[in-house]
Amino acid sequence: MEHVLIIGNGISGITLARHIRKLSDKQITVVSSETDYFFSRTALMYVYMGHMKFEHTQPYENWFWKKNRIDLVKGYVQKVHTSDKKVELSNGAFITYDKLVIATGSKPNKFGWPGQDLKGVQGLYSKQDLDNLEKYAPNKKQCKRAVIVGGGLIGIEMAEMLRSREIPVTFLVRETSFWNGVLPAGESQMINEHIAEHHIDLRLNTNLKEILADENGQAKAVVTDKGDTIPCSLVGLTAGVTPNIDFLKDSKIEIGRGVKVNRFLETNISDVYAIGDCAEQHEAIGNRRPIEAVWYTGRMMGETLAQTICGNPMEYRPGHWFNSAKFLDIEYQTYGWVFSERNKKDHEEHFHWRHPKENICITVAYHKDTKKFLGINTFGIRMRHIMFDRWLTEERDIDYVMQHLKDANFDPEFYSHYEEQIILKYNSVMHTSLSVKKKSWKRIFSKA
Amino acid sequence: MKAIKNIGLVIFLVGLATFTVLPIIGTYRLDQNTFEEIIKDKNIKSDVFIQSINQNVIGKEFNGMLNLSPAITTALEDANTQHRKNKEYKKVIYTSGHDMAALVGKKSGTGFITENKGLMWFFTFGLGIIGALMFILPNIILLGKKGIKNDGIYHQSATNRGWIAWMVFIFLVSFYLVLYFRPEYAVNWTFLVDPISESLSGNPAGHWFVYGFMYCVVMTVMAVRMYIKYRHNVYQMVRTTSVLFFQIVFAFLIPEIMVRLQMPYYDFKNAFPLDYDFFFQWNLKSLLNSGGIGLFILVWGIVLTLVIVPVMVYFFGKRWYCSWVCGCGGLAETLGDPYRQHSSKSLFSWKVERWLIHGVLLFALIMTGMTLYSFFAESGTVLGIKTQSVQNAYSLLIGAIFAGVIGTGFYPIFGNRVWCRFGCPLAAYLGFVQRFKSRFRITTNGGQCISCGNCSTYCEQGIDVRAYAQKGENIIRSSCVGCGICSAVCPRGVLKLENGPEKGRINPTEVLLGNDVDLMQLVNKK
């Protein structure tokens, strides 16, 4: 019986294991040094905030693994011997394999800041990070202030977490406006305002220079490039993540920033694969980045590779881009591509609508010549994934999308609808006279 | 703001403490005339009992029900024992000792409480309401911007099965035990609401009136809490208003007013088999003897269960009843909301749930079958089993212990829908319709789920919502009451309660949306 060894029990590795089990009778082993059982990393914040207990983040009950014959090994792989087809654990044990999958995820970026390894300086990625946060920032008495460095999705989540315990937060963001490398200006501005509403001390255009230590080797203050010294007990480093692949440095597996893979998620060594955050495509797929540290892509790679490993070779073709996040109270969804002013191509134009009072807005990207619909960002409005996926496949134009926006609305029942207001503005900006079509179940369920 | 909250808490606790000591204080003095009335009303033929009461109770002052109750119950039991021994069955008193004590207590209560009903109402209900509102209202400001407000739920004793939760548990269980099994201790509570009862039905309040009134008060106050907590979510606001309306108007006011109009007491929204004694002989007889309105109720009750309920479930799912109309659901969604996270999501509980709830449905149906057979065949037994004892068993085990003591008493420990999930026979019936023939579903939004588990954690019915959502499957479960909280707490906009065509409602997928289209087709074809 073929033995598939998976390093890493995150969403990629576990999705892969589950799908291999569905498709075959292979022996499956998952090694992880982080936790005994798979948990949802995205939910760590809710444990700290008291919305959940850690056990709630585990999607499968503990008996699941034995019942599905997925062997779990708690251990840290320190070396991979591809020529002998075995891996070496830090306790000296060896595990042999027929097929090896590297799904070790990421680790928080550290850019060589002085003091970056002090106590009370951490990212927010692993279970250990959560434990450390409980240790260094359990309440506002013990943690008088926290400084978060890096204005991305994890940074704002960490700010929200700390605020839930009323810990004062200073948020250092390199950009001139929050996440404006990704978000168009209008949206980025709305988030800036919302961050202020939550009493977070947002400092734009500010970089970390140094973290100062107290006599116990714990962070006591940060120094910014503006010359400010901010006393604090905790420093959150959330300036992105980097593949967690140091243990492969001496192996024969080709690595760049991540583990280099082709479209079949194969590395340069046969029977060795990489998926999830740690995989780096030789060539980026479409507008995607070569390394995608996103929950969904990790899951999709797991689903795809299971097919390949079970004798149905399949390229990783992730389809239309989508993603979502939550900025404090504001939900964000995106379908297709909407680029920020900084990264936008010449042909990309935006239509932007923002609610006069509420934190609700949308931005629709389209091709300025053909009017082809390119993508949508929504804040405070939920949208139906299946509709945008279909419209992108069908290459609809923006007029069509605007007229059929009601089909795509996914807000709970009785919520106010804004399609009319949106199209009113659209008509005035675009000099059209479109009207919104009534929601149609027939269209929603019709197959493309 | 925090100070207001704390003062409110103290005021509330004073009200609660007053309410809690009431059962054991107060004075009772039974006079000859009142006792004669009771003898006449209850048609008491036991000379032994009458003599014993005359000797030991009449004219004496009893301090607290703890002293009065034993005097009555012992007298009654001793009398019955003697009559049974002498085979004087006509003299046996069939009213239970505790009901008799409650009756005597109600008629013989005297002193401060009975003379100051309004004041005492204020010191219990009044302070409770004012204190609770002072505790709740500052949240409009303290909770900050609209959004999900679950911070700290698992850090607080009250909502994380800590000592406060256990105190609430003990209080609620004791309260229900008194209501169902020791009504004489509720006598002082009935005095507080006498004026209200008299203005509605014209009669003094019994302990079930206290319960009904308190139910409405608790739901109203806790609905205010719901409005504040979920003020960003219109579905929750509308739904809360609906359950509150049906409780106050249909379950509380209309039946009381009907009594005033000499009509049968009836809650028009309470459908069989939740309303398990609808077909009991005494009820059928009372309806048949009440002329037009009685007949209307009889037809309405049958049509409600056989036509209205299933047709509505077809169009809207069982939520139209369970979380929009039902009183049990109404309490669960207001008083019970802080405890919704305690329902167990394990596969084991799901198995227990299916055995139990369908077992209760079967029990209810068999009992009703026996009841109807007995009614029409005019026989007290079916196949040698006494119908009355089956009815009594159901009333005790299901009606009182399961629905009341466990159903509500266990809120702080096992979550707010214990009865609805494990016991309610109507929920089981609606569940069949919802599962197999309905337009309702919770749609999963393509591949957007991040498996965070908020939905499962806050599902009061113990459904592992995430297990479906992370596979891209719609949630079609017989137990779902459509409270909408999973959709509310989802941080990624993955879940939507909706009614749509039956086609495409159940969508088993192996690979989620967002992936390459060929792969989707390949796996879904197999």
Contacts between the chains, C-beta under 8 A, distances in Angstrom:
chain1	res1	chain2	res2	distance
A	11	B	451	7.1
A	19	B	510	7.8
A	22	B	510	7.2
A	40	B	450	6.7
A	40	B	451	4.2
A	40	B	452	5.4
A	40	B	453	6.1
A	42	B	450	4.3
A	42	B	451	7.0
A	42	B	452	5.0
A	43	B	450	7.8
A	43	B	451	7.5
A	43	B	452	3.9
A	43	B	453	5.4
A	43	B	454	7.4
A	46	B	150	8.0
A	46	B	452	6.5
A	46	B	453	7.8
A	46	B	454	6.4
A	47	B	154	8.0
A	49	B	150	7.5
A	49	B	151	5.3
A	49	B	152	7.4
A	50	B	150	7.3
A	50	B	151	5.8
A	50	B	152	4.1
A	50	B	153	5.4
A	50	B	154	4.6
A	50	B	155	4.2
A	50	B	156	7.6
A	51	B	148	7.9
A	51	B	150	4.3
A	51	B	151	7.1
A	51	B	153	6.2
A	51	B	154	7.1
A	51	B	454	6.5
A	51	B	457	7.2
A	51	B	489	7.8
A	52	B	154	6.6
A	52	B	453	6.2
A	52	B	454	6.9
A	52	B	457	5.0
A	53	B	154	5.4
A	56	B	453	4.8
A	56	B	456	7.0
A	56	B	457	4.7
A	57	B	452	7.2
A	57	B	453	5.6
A	58	B	453	7.9
A	59	B	451	5.0
A	59	B	453	6.7
A	59	B	466	5.8
A	59	B	467	7.0
A	59	B	470	6.4
A	61	B	346	6.1
A	61	B	347	6.5
A	164	B	151	4.4
A	164	B	152	7.2
A	197	B	145	6.1
A	198	B	144	7.6
A	198	B	145	7.4
A	295	B	450	4.9
A	295	B	451	8.0
A	296	B	447	5.8
A	296	B	448	7.8
A	296	B	450	7.9
A	296	B	514	5.7
A	299	B	447	7.7
A	299	B	512	7.1
A	300	B	447	7.8
A	300	B	512	7.6
A	300	B	514	6.4
A	300	B	515	4.7
A	303	B	511	5.1
A	303	B	512	7.5
A	303	B	515	6.1
A	303	B	519	7.0
A	304	B	515	7.1
A	304	B	516	7.3
A	304	B	519	6.4
A	307	B	519	6.9
A	307	B	522	7.7
A	312	B	522	7.8
A	314	B	519	6.3
A	315	B	516	7.6
A	316	B	516	7.6
A	317	B	515	7.7
A	317	B	516	3.4
A	317	B	518	7.3
A	317	B	519	7.4
A	318	B	514	6.9
A	318	B	515	6.4
A	318	B	516	6.5
A	319	B	513	8.0
A	319	B	514	5.6
A	319	B	515	5.6
A	319	B	516	5.3
A	319	B	517	6.2
A	320	B	514	7.3
A	322	B	446	7.5
A	322	B	447	7.0
A	322	B	448	7.0
A	322	B	514	5.6
A	324	B	448	5.4
A	324	B	450	7.8
A	324	B	492	4.5
A	324	B	493	6.7
A	325	B	492	7.9
A	326	B	491	4.4
A	326	B	492	7.1
A	328	B	145	8.0
A	328	B	147	7.4
A	329	B	145	5.4
A	329	B	146	6.8
A	329	B	147	3.4
A	329	B	148	7.6
A	329	B	232	7.7
A	331	B	491	6.8
A	331	B	492	7.1
A	331	B	493	5.3
A	333	B	448	7.1
A	333	B	492	7.5
A	333	B	493	5.9
A	382	B	445	7.3
A	382	B	493	3.4
A	382	B	496	7.3
A	383	B	493	7.5
A	384	B	445	6.4
A	384	B	446	7.5
A	385	B	445	5.0
A	385	B	446	2.7
A	385	B	447	6.4
A	385	B	448	5.7
A	385	B	513	5.6
A	385	B	514	7.3
A	386	B	445	7.9
A	386	B	446	5.3
A	386	B	513	6.1
A	389	B	446	6.6
A	389	B	513	6.0
A	389	B	514	7.2
A	393	B	517	7.2
A	410	B	443	7.8
A	410	B	445	5.8
A	410	B	493	6.1
A	410	B	496	5.3
A	411	B	496	7.6
A	412	B	233	6.5
A	412	B	234	7.2
A	412	B	235	4.6
A	412	B	484	6.3
A	412	B	487	5.3
A	412	B	488	7.1
A	412	B	496	6.3
A	412	B	497	6.9
A	413	B	234	7.9
A	413	B	235	5.3
A	413	B	484	7.9
A	413	B	496	8.0
A	413	B	497	6.4
A	413	B	498	6.9
A	414	B	234	4.1
A	414	B	235	5.1
A	414	B	238	5.4
A	415	B	234	5.5
A	415	B	235	7.5
A	416	B	234	7.5
A	441	B	500	5.1
A	441	B	501	5.4
A	444	B	500	7.8
A	445	B	500	7.9
A	445	B	501	6.6
A	445	B	503	6.7
A	445	B	504	4.9
